């Protein structure tokens, strides 16, 4: 499973790195999450410079895509040339967006009238884009999921792994990264958040 983690200038490190690190726990099973950027290097909202692993266009070839957030998302959402580089297909790919990344998902026409999640800061922009924002950390509709809040990246990773490799694989990856002394509770909480959407998809 090839996962493209879309990462733009001004990106939020938690959105790009946490989900990627959890997904890459499945490398022995052939999973790889890679940072995909529009240029050779991007700089985070806190000044961390990252070299891309794949170009932005890799998202069109990947099995799954995660769209992270950042301080420049509104400018990116207005950049038609940049968005045109993203050829995503929810019929063939798992697609997830976090926080202001939901705005990009909306501009790409992949949210529509479905309820979606975002962070509190981004909510007015996402609502203005015509999205029905709900007060929840995570929601999924078929192959498209959205999450709100930096640490909700854990739920995106859990959902994506569970969809592609089953809940046991997701639980194992989460158990590894969870705080010591809280591992079982941490995994149980994530399962409670995403399981209903997994069951809905199975049905």
Residue pairs with C-beta under 8 A, 6 or more apart in sequence:
1 26
1 29
1 30
1 31
1 32
1 63
1 64
1 164
1 165
2 31
2 32
2 34
2 61
2 62
2 63
2 64
3 20
3 23
3 31
3 32
3 33
3 34
3 62
3 63
3 64
3 65
3 66
3 160
4 33
4 34
4 36
4 54
4 58
4 59
4 62
4 64
4 65
4 66
5 16
5 19
5 20
5 33
5 34
5 35
5 36
5 66
5 68
6 36
6 37
6 56
6 59
6 65
6 66
6 67
6 68
6 86
6 101
6 104
7 16
7 35
7 36
7 37
7 42
7 50
7 52
7 68
8 37
8 38
8 42
8 68
8 70
8 72
8 73
8 76
9 39
9 42
9 43
9 70
9 72
10 43
10 44
10 45
10 70
10 71
10 72
10 73
11 42
11 44
11 45
11 68
11 69
11 70
12 44
12 45
12 68
12 69
12 70
12 71
12 99
12 150
13 44
13 45
13 46
13 48
14 150
14 151
14 153
15 66
15 68
15 69
15 70
15 98
15 99
15 101
15 150
15 153
16 35
16 50
16 66
16 68
18 150
18 151
18 153
18 154
18 157
19 33
19 66
19 68
19 98
19 153
19 154
19 156
19 157
19 160
20 33
20 34
20 35
20 66
21 33
21 177
22 153
22 154
22 157
22 158
22 161
22 173
22 174
22 177
23 31
23 33
23 157
23 160
23 161
23 173
24 31
24 32
24 33
25 172
25 173
25 176
25 177
26 161
26 165
26 169
26 173
29 165
29 169
31 161
31 164
31 165
33 66
34 53
34 54
34 58
35 50
35 52
35 53
35 54
36 52
36 53
36 54
36 55
36 56
36 58
36 59
36 62
37 50
37 52
37 55
37 56
38 55
38 56
38 82
38 85
39 52
40 51
40 52
41 49
41 50
41 51
41 52
42 49
42 50
42 52
43 49
43 50
44 50
44 70
45 70
45 71
56 82
56 85
56 86
57 85
57 87
59 65
59 86
59 87
59 88
60 86
60 87
60 88
60 89
62 93
63 93
63 94
63 164
64 93
64 94
64 95
64 96
64 160
64 164
65 88
65 93
65 94
65 95
65 96
66 96
66 97
66 98
66 101
66 156
66 160
67 95
67 96
67 97
67 98
67 101
67 102
67 104
67 105
68 98
68 99
68 101
69 98
69 99
69 100
69 101
69 119
69 122
70 76
70 100
73 100
73 101
73 103
73 104
73 122
73 125
74 100
74 103
74 125
76 82
76 83
76 104
77 83
77 103
77 104
77 107
77 125
77 129
83 104
83 107
83 108
86 108
88 95
88 108
88 110
90 110
90 142
90 143
90 144
91 143
93 143
94 143
94 145
94 160
94 163
94 164
95 105
95 110
95 143
95 144
95 145
96 144
96 145
96 146
96 147
96 156
96 159
96 160
97 104
97 105
97 116
97 145
97 146
97 147
98 146
98 147
98 148
98 150
98 152
98 153
98 156
99 118
99 119
99 121
99 122
99 147
99 148
99 149
99 150
99 152
100 118
100 119
100 121
100 122
100 125
100 126
101 146
102 111
102 116
102 117
102 118
102 122
102 126
102 131
102 133
102 146
102 148
103 118
103 122
103 125
103 126
103 129
103 131
105 111
105 116
105 144
105 146
106 116
106 126
106 129
106 130
106 131
107 129
110 144
111 131
111 144
111 146
113 132
114 132
114 141
114 144
115 132
115 133
115 134
115 139
115 141
116 126
116 131
116 132
116 133
116 134
116 139
116 146
117 133
117 134
117 136
117 137
117 138
117 139
117 146
117 147
117 148
117 152
118 126
118 131
118 133
118 146
118 148
119 148
119 149
119 150
120 148
123 133
126 133
127 133
136 148
137 147
137 148
137 149
137 152
137 155
137 193
138 145
138 146
138 147
138 148
138 152
138 155
138 156
138 159
138 193
138 194
138 197
139 145
139 146
139 147
139 197
140 146
140 159
140 194
140 197
140 200
140 201
142 201
143 163
145 156
145 159
145 160
145 197
147 153
147 155
147 156
154 174
154 190
155 190
155 193
155 194
157 170
157 173
157 174
158 170
158 173
158 174
158 190
158 191
158 193
158 194
159 170
159 194
159 197
159 198
161 169
161 170
161 173
162 169
162 170
162 194
162 198
163 198
163 201
167 191
167 195
167 198
170 190
171 187
171 191
174 186
174 187
174 190
175 183
175 184
175 186
175 187
178 186
178 187
179 186
